[in-house]
């Protein structure tokens, strides 16, 4: 939940944050709702693959199902537009070949 707090602060999202809202059961995430209850579900998409021209936009389908009969309650289509990782610092070390490098880098 600390990373969710960070992203909420970064993107100025003013929604309540509930600890341990999702539970995992047999590989699926579960959330229990009361009648007419509103819930804010965070999504985080992370990929370390380099971006290609054909992958500039991805569409992902998220289904919300009833637990009794697995019928869909809601379907959410997410359009993901990845941004490349930015590098704001580089380090260059010059060291002899086949020797151990011992350096402390304070970030």
C-alpha positions as CSV (number, residue, x, y, z in Angstrom):
1,X,0.0,0.0,0.0
2,X,3.0,2.3,0.3
3,X,3.4,2.3,-3.5
4,X,-0.3,3.1,-3.9
5,X,0.1,6.1,-1.6
6,X,3.1,7.2,-3.6
7,X,1.2,7.0,-6.9
8,X,-1.9,8.7,-5.5
9,X,0.3,11.6,-4.3
10,X,2.2,11.7,-7.6
11,X,-0.9,11.9,-9.8
12,X,-3.0,13.9,-7.3
13,X,-5.7,11.3,-6.9
14,X,-8.1,12.1,-4.1
15,X,-9.8,8.8,-3.3
16,X,-9.8,6.9,0.0
17,X,-7.2,4.2,0.5
18,X,-8.3,1.0,2.3
19,X,-5.7,-1.4,3.6
20,X,-5.9,-5.1,2.6
21,X,-9.0,-4.5,0.4
22,X,-8.3,-7.4,-1.9
23,X,-7.9,-11.0,-0.9
24,X,-6.4,-13.8,-3.1
25,X,-8.3,-17.1,-3.6
26,X,-7.1,-19.8,-6.0
27,X,-5.2,-17.3,-8.1
28,X,-8.1,-14.8,-8.3
29,X,-8.4,-11.5,-6.5
30,X,-11.6,-11.1,-4.5
31,X,-13.3,-8.1,-3.0
32,X,-16.6,-8.2,-1.0
33,X,-19.1,-5.4,-1.5
34,X,-22.2,-4.4,0.4
35,X,-25.3,-3.2,-1.4
36,X,-24.8,0.3,-3.0
37,X,-21.1,0.4,-1.8
38,X,-18.6,2.4,-3.9
39,X,-15.1,1.0,-4.1
40,X,-11.9,2.4,-5.7
41,X,-9.8,-0.3,-7.2
42,X,-6.2,0.6,-8.0
43,X,-4.5,-0.7,-11.1
44,X,-0.8,-0.7,-11.6
45,X,0.8,-1.9,-14.9
46,X,4.5,-2.4,-15.0
47,X,6.6,-3.7,-17.9
48,X,10.3,-3.7,-18.3
49,X,10.3,-4.5,-22.0
50,X,11.5,-1.8,-24.4
51,X,8.7,-0.1,-26.3
52,X,8.2,-0.8,-29.9
53,X,6.1,1.2,-32.4
54,X,3.4,-1.5,-32.6
55,X,3.1,-1.6,-28.8
56,X,2.4,2.0,-28.1
57,X,-1.1,1.3,-26.9
58,X,-2.5,-1.9,-25.3
59,X,-6.1,-2.7,-24.5
60,X,-6.8,-5.0,-21.5
61,X,-10.2,-6.3,-20.4
62,X,-10.9,-6.6,-16.7
63,X,-14.0,-8.6,-15.6
64,X,-15.8,-8.3,-12.3
65,X,-17.7,-11.5,-11.6
66,X,-20.2,-12.7,-9.1
67,X,-18.8,-15.4,-6.8
68,X,-21.9,-17.6,-6.8
69,X,-22.3,-18.3,-10.5
70,X,-19.3,-16.4,-12.1
71,X,-21.6,-14.1,-14.1
72,X,-20.1,-10.8,-15.0
73,X,-21.2,-7.9,-12.8
74,X,-19.1,-5.4,-14.7
75,X,-16.5,-5.3,-17.5
76,X,-13.8,-2.6,-17.6
77,X,-11.8,-2.0,-20.7
78,X,-8.4,-0.3,-20.0
79,X,-6.4,1.5,-22.6
80,X,-2.8,1.5,-21.6
81,X,-0.4,4.0,-23.0
82,X,3.1,3.1,-21.7
83,X,5.7,5.7,-21.3
84,X,9.4,4.9,-21.5
85,X,11.5,4.8,-18.4
86,X,13.4,8.0,-17.9
87,X,17.1,7.9,-16.9
88,X,18.1,10.8,-14.8
89,X,21.5,9.6,-13.7
90,X,24.3,7.5,-15.2
91,X,27.4,6.1,-13.6
92,X,30.6,5.2,-15.4
93,X,33.2,3.1,-13.7
94,X,36.6,2.4,-15.2
95,X,38.2,-0.7,-13.7
96,X,40.7,-3.4,-14.9
97,X,39.4,-6.5,-16.6
98,X,38.8,-9.6,-14.4
99,X,39.0,-7.6,-11.2
100,X,36.4,-7.1,-8.5
101,X,34.7,-3.7,-8.3
102,X,33.8,-2.5,-4.8
103,X,32.0,0.8,-4.8
104,X,29.3,2.3,-2.7
105,X,26.9,4.4,-4.7
106,X,24.7,6.6,-2.6
107,X,21.5,7.5,-4.4
